[in-house]
Amino acid sequence: MTLGREKVCFLNTPTPLEQLKTVSRELGIRFYMKRDDLTNYGTGGNKLRKLEYFVKDAQDHGATMLLTVGGAQTNHGRLTAAIAARYGFRSAIVAVDPYPGEISANLLLDGIMGCQVYLVRKDGRTPDSQLLQDAVARVTKEWEEKGEKVYFIPMGGSDELGALGYYDCALELDAQIREQGITNPHIIVTVGSMGTYMGLAAAIANEHLNMKLTGIGIMPYRDITGHALDYYERLRKTYGLEAVLRREDFHINTDFDYGAYNNPVEDVRKAIYYMGRREGIILDPCYTGKTFNAVKKLAERSELSKEDSYIMIHTGGIPGIYTKHHRSEMEVELMNYMHII
Ligand SMILES: Cc1ncc(COP(=O)(O)O)c(C=O)c1O
């Protein structure tokens, strides 16, 4: 129970927290990774912590089907499909995206887990948000006419309920930090739809946890700290939180978003290869690769403190490396590792 809300506990927590020795030595910082990519369903990732709360709420509402939205390659959708399968719900994903020409990566996993995927065609006039809303209404109606009770989970699971997953994670981290004697912890996390960052930020402020938090933006936002403040205010009102935060309290670096969501970026691929070749840890091209690229570049520019212990949360997303537009770039770059003898 967190802030008065219950969850279904299905996660293999605490997830490992380990120092990455080679990366630490080479970058000249103390660098740790919290392995939320190693969570236990649907190949893992951050959304599972949020889904512990959504599943409980769906069960309490007597739902029989989980429906969520995102891009065609949504990690959140894939993990919703996994937990739906585990708890006996049907599942569906609605995305305003073209068919990518192949069923690979998350789409492949969605199908394996029995999730219905609806890709909405653009008509050149209607805004995406309207298309999405209309399609969700249509798909919900269709399934409810077949006798299902549909429970809707918002984009990325980033609402007041979903944020509790990373509120819990901050408390878990705090216990691990004490146990391992880590000094001046500084958490680094990707900011997408922001539920992960916000859960951590809310817990740090309201549970008086001794840790700094920096978010790394991976896509352009019109006003990212304004969005953070609005989101936090919603949490504060919903749960009666004590801490009052201002815009300046949200530290989110937007210098490494490379201008778009989920775009192939050479620097990011280099960061992925760097991590893979030193630690055997796979990062993804959309979220964690961009985030680690930011850490690496900041360290190389001596913009990170020697005093802090940086803890990057690995939020998963690994199926993303198998999508066509990322995979094809990597196939070219990695060809010289292929030997036919
Ligand atoms: C792998 C991965 N990392 C990070 C994020 C960002 O989390 P949030 O949307 O809560 O900001 C996502 C969101 O989809 C994700 O799939």
The ligand as an SDF file (V2000), in Angstrom:
LIG
                    3D

 16 16  0  0  0  0  0  0  0  0999 V2000
   12.2620    1.5950  -21.9550 C   0  0  0  0  0  0  0  0  0  0  0  0
   11.6470    2.8350  -21.4550 C   0  0  0  0  0  0  0  0  0  0  0  0
   12.3810    3.6600  -20.7070 N   0  0  0  0  0  0  0  0  0  0  0  0
   11.8910    4.8250  -20.2390 C   0  0  0  0  0  0  0  0  0  0  0  0
   10.6040    5.2060  -20.5260 C   0  0  0  0  0  0  0  0  0  0  0  0
   10.1230    6.4990  -20.0080 C   0  0  0  0  0  0  0  0  0  0  0  0
    9.2650    6.3350  -18.9170 O   0  0  0  0  0  0  0  0  0  0  0  0
    8.1340    7.3940  -18.6850 P   0  0  0  0  0  0  0  0  0  0  0  0
    7.2120    7.3160  -19.8610 O   0  0  0  0  0  0  0  0  0  0  0  0
    7.5020    6.9920  -17.4070 O   0  0  0  0  0  0  0  0  0  0  0  0
    8.7980    8.7290  -18.6180 O   0  0  0  0  0  0  0  0  0  0  0  0
    9.7880    4.3740  -21.3040 C   0  0  0  0  0  0  0  0  0  0  0  0
    8.4300    4.7920  -21.6720 C   0  0  0  0  0  0  0  0  0  0  0  0
    7.7870    4.2740  -22.5460 O   0  0  0  0  0  0  0  0  0  0  0  0
   10.3120    3.1540  -21.7770 C   0  0  0  0  0  0  0  0  0  0  0  0
    9.5930    2.3200  -22.5240 O   0  0  0  0  0  0  0  0  0  0  0  0
  1  2  1  0
  2  3  1  0
  2 15  2  0
  3  4  2  0
  4  5  1  0
  5  6  1  0
  5 12  2  0
  6  7  1  0
  7  8  1  0
  8  9  2  0
  8 10  1  0
  8 11  1  0
 12 13  1  0
 12 15  1  0
 13 14  2  0
 15 16  1  0
M  END
$$$$
